[in-house]
Amino acid sequence: MYKRQIQWCIQEKRSFLKQRIQARLAKIYLEMKAFKDALKILNRLVKEVKKIDDKPLMVSPFVLLRYFSLSTHCAPRPMTAI
C-alpha cells in the first residue's frame, strides 16, 4: 500500500508527502526486521532531505538509522549535526 502511495506522490510531484511516507515505510521495515530494504530507503531519504534542508523531517531518518544500527548490533554510524 505504501509503495503505491509513493508512486502516486512521484506522479503528482508531492515530494514532502513522499518523504514522510518513505520514513513510515522504513520504520515498518525495521519493525519487520527487513533491514536491507529499510537501509536502502533511509539512505536515499537522507540524501533527499539534506538537499531541501527540512530540519523537522531530517530528524526522523536519523533516528531510524540509529535504531537500525542498534538493532543490527553494527558499529555505530557517525551522526552528523542536524
MIKOLBA-777749 format. One record per residue (C-alpha): residue number from 1; residue in one letter; x, y, z. Coordinates in steps of 0.02 Angstrom, whole numbers. Layout:
{num = NUM | residuo = A | east = X | north = Y | up = Z}
...
! end
This chain:
{num = 1 | residuo = M | east = 0 | north = 0 | up = 0}
{num = 2 | residuo = Y | east = 140 | north = 122 | up = 45}
{num = 3 | residuo = K | east = 232 | north = 87 | up = -117}
{num = 4 | residuo = R | east = 76 | north = 131 | up = -216}
{num = 5 | residuo = Q | east = 60 | north = 293 | up = -118}
{num = 6 | residuo = I | east = 243 | north = 335 | up = -152}
{num = 7 | residuo = Q | east = 216 | north = 308 | up = -338}
{num = 8 | residuo = W | east = 65 | north = 424 | up = -333}
{num = 9 | residuo = C | east = 167 | north = 556 | up = -243}
{num = 10 | residuo = I | east = 302 | north = 545 | up = -376}
{num = 11 | residuo = Q | east = 173 | north = 565 | up = -515}
{num = 12 | residuo = E | east = 89 | north = 712 | up = -429}
{num = 13 | residuo = K | east = 257 | north = 789 | up = -380}
{num = 14 | residuo = R | east = 219 | north = 791 | up = -194}
{num = 15 | residuo = S | east = 394 | north = 773 | up = -126}
{num = 16 | residuo = F | east = 360 | north = 814 | up = 58}
{num = 17 | residuo = L | east = 220 | north = 688 | up = 70}
{num = 18 | residuo = K | east = 327 | north = 558 | up = -20}
{num = 19 | residuo = Q | east = 469 | north = 583 | up = 105}
{num = 20 | residuo = R | east = 353 | north = 563 | up = 253}
{num = 21 | residuo = I | east = 279 | north = 403 | up = 180}
{num = 22 | residuo = Q | east = 453 | north = 336 | up = 145}
{num = 23 | residuo = A | east = 504 | north = 368 | up = 326}
{num = 24 | residuo = R | east = 349 | north = 274 | up = 384}
{num = 25 | residuo = L | east = 387 | north = 130 | up = 265}
{num = 26 | residuo = A | east = 567 | north = 120 | up = 327}
{num = 27 | residuo = K | east = 504 | north = 113 | up = 506}
{num = 28 | residuo = I | east = 388 | north = -31 | up = 461}
{num = 29 | residuo = Y | east = 531 | north = -123 | up = 375}
{num = 30 | residuo = L | east = 638 | north = -102 | up = 531}
{num = 31 | residuo = E | east = 500 | north = -171 | up = 641}
{num = 32 | residuo = M | east = 482 | north = -320 | up = 523}
{num = 33 | residuo = K | east = 672 | north = -346 | up = 530}
{num = 34 | residuo = A | east = 690 | north = -313 | up = 342}
{num = 35 | residuo = F | east = 849 | north = -214 | up = 372}
{num = 36 | residuo = K | east = 914 | north = -215 | up = 193}
{num = 37 | residuo = D | east = 756 | north = -135 | up = 124}
{num = 38 | residuo = A | east = 747 | north = -9 | up = 267}
{num = 39 | residuo = L | east = 927 | north = 43 | up = 245}
{num = 40 | residuo = K | east = 905 | north = 69 | up = 58}
{num = 41 | residuo = I | east = 755 | north = 182 | up = 87}
{num = 42 | residuo = L | east = 837 | north = 277 | up = 230}
{num = 43 | residuo = N | east = 998 | north = 314 | up = 136}
{num = 44 | residuo = R | east = 900 | north = 383 | up = -12}
{num = 45 | residuo = L | east = 786 | north = 481 | up = 105}
{num = 46 | residuo = V | east = 930 | north = 561 | up = 200}
{num = 47 | residuo = K | east = 1006 | north = 624 | up = 37}
{num = 48 | residuo = E | east = 840 | north = 700 | up = -19}
{num = 49 | residuo = V | east = 804 | north = 782 | up = 148}
{num = 50 | residuo = K | east = 978 | north = 858 | up = 159}
{num = 51 | residuo = K | east = 952 | north = 939 | up = -11}
{num = 52 | residuo = I | east = 794 | north = 1029 | up = 43}
{num = 53 | residuo = D | east = 860 | north = 1065 | up = 219}
{num = 54 | residuo = D | east = 698 | north = 1021 | up = 310}
{num = 55 | residuo = K | east = 751 | north = 1011 | up = 493}
{num = 56 | residuo = P | east = 595 | north = 927 | up = 567}
{num = 57 | residuo = L | east = 591 | north = 794 | up = 432}
{num = 58 | residuo = M | east = 779 | north = 770 | up = 444}
{num = 59 | residuo = V | east = 764 | north = 705 | up = 622}
{num = 60 | residuo = S | east = 657 | north = 555 | up = 576}
{num = 61 | residuo = P | east = 780 | north = 468 | up = 457}
{num = 62 | residuo = F | east = 925 | north = 496 | up = 577}
{num = 63 | residuo = V | east = 827 | north = 421 | up = 722}
{num = 64 | residuo = L | east = 779 | north = 272 | up = 614}
{num = 65 | residuo = L | east = 961 | north = 250 | up = 558}
{num = 66 | residuo = R | east = 1014 | north = 249 | up = 741}
{num = 67 | residuo = Y | east = 880 | north = 120 | up = 779}
{num = 68 | residuo = F | east = 945 | north = 17 | up = 632}
{num = 69 | residuo = S | east = 1122 | north = 20 | up = 696}
{num = 70 | residuo = L | east = 1066 | north = -30 | up = 871}
{num = 71 | residuo = S | east = 953 | north = -168 | up = 804}
{num = 72 | residuo = T | east = 1087 | north = -248 | up = 698}
{num = 73 | residuo = H | east = 1225 | north = -226 | up = 828}
{num = 74 | residuo = C | east = 1331 | north = -139 | up = 697}
{num = 75 | residuo = A | east = 1467 | north = -17 | up = 737}
{num = 76 | residuo = P | east = 1382 | north = 149 | up = 771}
{num = 77 | residuo = R | east = 1356 | north = 252 | up = 615}
{num = 78 | residuo = P | east = 1429 | north = 426 | up = 626}
{num = 79 | residuo = M | east = 1293 | north = 552 | up = 659}
{num = 80 | residuo = T | east = 1312 | north = 721 | up = 577}
{num = 81 | residuo = A | east = 1247 | north = 880 | up = 651}
{num = 82 | residuo = I | east = 1069 | north = 916 | up = 604}
! end
